[in-house]
Amino acid sequence: MFFGIGSKWKKWEPSADYLITVDELNTVTKLKTFMSKFVYKWDKIKILFWEILWDNWQMPDESLLKMEGDCEDAAILSLDILGRIQKREGARLVATFGYYMTNSKSKLTGHVVTAFEDGKGKYNIFTNNKMEYGFQDFIGIGKRFYPLGLKYQEIRNWQGKVLSRKFKLFGTF
């Protein structure tokens, strides 16, 4: 579903520099402080006189080098650190498409976050450069961003493997 990211992700190998830099991010608190410095920036390309949105999924080392990107770039970076450095096997990339209200109209968009268990039966998430707490499940995470309806949700592990894909979870379609 996400534009061939799976094959790119599976082939990615971290560099020694990447591993040295992220090795110190061995607690959620350190990762939270680190991710707060990540600058949200839409992917855009310029063609002649026009700028258009372009969705380029960066690998963790690209995001680390730039310390900027959009939601999936921040999610892939934080997910890799949670899985690789902190050994949180339950860390997941949660990609959602759904509906929310804007200017009195329903709008369909997508968002990607990193979710991980908090040790108390709930999930916390990294969404762009901040952390949010206390979600019951992945559907609850989707409802946070798309209260009018969740059309699609994909869950991946920290190595990029698709664990589930669900369609039309709630709302009217």
C-alpha positions as CSV (number, residue, x, y, z in Angstrom):
1,M,0.0,0.0,0.0
2,F,2.8,2.4,0.8
3,F,4.6,2.8,-2.5
4,G,7.2,0.1,-2.3
5,I,8.6,1.1,1.1
6,G,8.7,-2.5,2.2
7,S,11.5,-3.5,-0.2
8,K,13.5,-0.4,0.5
9,W,13.2,-0.9,4.2
10,K,14.1,-4.6,4.1
11,K,17.3,-3.8,2.2
12,W,18.4,-1.0,4.5
13,E,21.4,-1.6,6.7
14,P,22.5,1.0,9.3
15,S,25.9,2.6,9.0
16,A,28.4,2.5,11.8
17,D,27.9,6.3,12.2
18,Y,24.2,5.9,12.6
19,L,24.6,3.1,15.2
20,I,27.1,5.2,17.2
21,T,24.8,8.2,17.2
22,V,21.6,6.3,18.2
23,D,23.2,3.9,20.7
24,E,23.0,6.6,23.4
25,L,19.2,6.8,22.9
26,N,18.6,3.8,25.2
27,T,15.6,5.1,27.2
28,V,12.2,6.5,26.2
29,T,13.1,9.8,27.9
30,K,16.3,10.2,25.9
31,L,14.4,9.4,22.7
32,K,11.6,11.8,23.6
33,T,14.2,14.6,24.1
34,F,15.9,13.7,20.8
35,M,12.7,13.5,18.8
36,S,11.6,16.9,20.1
37,K,14.3,18.4,17.9
38,F,13.0,16.7,14.8
39,V,11.7,19.4,12.4
40,Y,8.4,18.5,10.6
41,K,8.7,19.3,6.9
42,W,6.5,18.2,4.0
43,D,8.2,16.4,1.2
44,K,8.1,18.8,-1.8
45,I,9.8,18.9,-5.2
46,K,10.0,21.8,-7.6
47,I,9.1,21.3,-11.2
48,L,9.7,24.4,-13.2
49,F,7.7,27.1,-11.4
50,W,5.5,24.7,-9.3
51,E,6.1,23.1,-6.0
52,I,4.2,19.8,-5.6
53,L,3.9,17.5,-2.6
54,W,5.9,14.3,-3.0
55,D,5.9,11.5,-0.5
56,N,9.5,10.2,-0.1
57,W,9.8,7.7,2.7
58,Q,13.3,8.3,4.2
59,M,15.3,5.5,5.9
60,P,16.4,6.1,9.5
61,D,19.9,7.2,8.6
62,E,18.5,9.8,6.1
63,S,16.2,11.2,8.8
64,L,18.9,11.3,11.4
65,L,21.3,13.1,9.0
66,K,18.7,15.8,8.1
67,M,16.8,15.8,11.5
68,E,13.7,16.8,9.4
69,G,11.0,15.1,7.5
70,D,7.3,14.4,7.6
71,C,5.3,12.0,9.8
72,E,6.5,8.7,8.3
73,D,10.2,9.8,8.4
74,A,9.9,10.6,12.1
75,A,8.0,7.4,12.7
76,I,10.5,5.2,11.0
77,L,13.4,6.8,12.8
78,S,11.8,6.5,16.3
79,L,10.6,3.0,15.5
80,D,14.1,1.8,14.5
81,I,15.6,3.2,17.7
82,L,12.9,1.6,19.9
83,G,13.4,-1.7,18.2
84,R,17.1,-1.8,17.5
85,I,18.5,0.1,20.5
86,Q,15.9,-0.3,23.2
87,K,14.9,-3.8,22.1
88,R,11.2,-3.1,22.4
89,E,9.8,-6.0,20.2
90,G,6.3,-4.6,20.6
91,A,7.1,-1.2,18.9
92,R,5.0,-0.7,15.8
93,L,4.6,1.7,12.9
94,V,0.9,2.6,12.7
95,A,-0.1,4.0,9.3
96,T,-3.7,5.3,9.1
97,F,-6.0,6.9,6.5
98,G,-9.2,8.4,7.6
99,Y,-11.6,11.3,7.8
100,Y,-11.6,14.5,9.9
101,M,-13.5,17.7,9.7
102,T,-12.0,20.8,8.1
103,N,-13.8,23.9,6.9
104,S,-17.2,22.2,7.5
105,K,-16.1,19.4,5.1
106,S,-14.9,15.9,5.7
107,K,-11.3,15.4,4.5
108,L,-9.4,12.1,3.8
109,T,-5.7,12.1,4.7
110,G,-3.1,9.8,6.1
111,H,-0.8,9.9,9.1
112,V,2.0,7.6,10.4
113,V,3.1,7.3,14.1
114,T,5.2,4.9,16.2
115,A,3.4,3.1,19.0
116,F,4.9,1.2,21.9
117,E,3.6,-0.4,25.0
118,D,4.0,1.6,28.2
119,G,4.3,-1.5,30.5
120,K,0.8,-0.8,32.0
121,G,-1.3,-2.2,29.1
122,K,-1.5,1.0,27.2
123,Y,0.3,2.4,24.1
124,N,2.3,5.6,23.9
125,I,3.0,7.2,20.5
126,F,5.6,9.3,18.8
127,T,3.8,11.6,16.4
128,N,6.2,13.8,14.4
129,N,8.3,15.4,17.2
130,K,6.2,14.8,20.3
131,M,4.9,12.0,22.4
132,E,1.3,11.2,23.4
133,Y,0.2,8.8,26.1
134,G,-2.4,6.3,27.1
135,F,-4.0,4.7,24.0
136,Q,-6.0,1.5,24.6
137,D,-5.2,0.0,21.2
138,F,-4.2,0.7,17.6
139,I,-7.8,1.6,16.7
140,G,-7.8,4.2,19.5
141,I,-4.7,5.7,17.9
142,G,-6.5,5.9,14.6
143,K,-9.5,7.6,16.3
144,R,-7.2,10.2,17.8
145,F,-6.3,11.5,14.3
146,Y,-9.5,10.5,12.4
147,P,-12.6,10.8,14.6
148,L,-15.0,10.7,11.6
149,G,-13.8,7.4,10.3
150,L,-10.8,5.2,9.9
151,K,-10.7,3.8,6.3
152,Y,-7.4,2.0,6.5
153,Q,-4.8,1.0,9.0
154,E,-1.5,-0.8,8.5
155,I,0.7,-2.1,11.3
156,R,4.5,-2.9,10.8
157,N,7.2,-4.1,13.1
158,W,10.4,-2.2,13.6
159,Q,12.0,-4.0,10.6
160,G,9.3,-3.0,8.2
161,K,7.4,-6.2,8.0
162,V,3.6,-5.8,7.6
163,L,1.8,-7.4,10.5
164,S,-1.7,-6.4,9.6
165,R,-3.8,-4.4,7.2
166,K,-7.4,-3.5,8.0
167,F,-10.0,-1.7,6.0
168,K,-13.1,0.3,6.9
169,L,-12.6,0.1,10.7
170,F,-15.3,2.6,11.7
171,G,-17.2,5.5,10.2
172,T,-19.2,5.8,6.9
173,F,-17.5,5.0,3.6
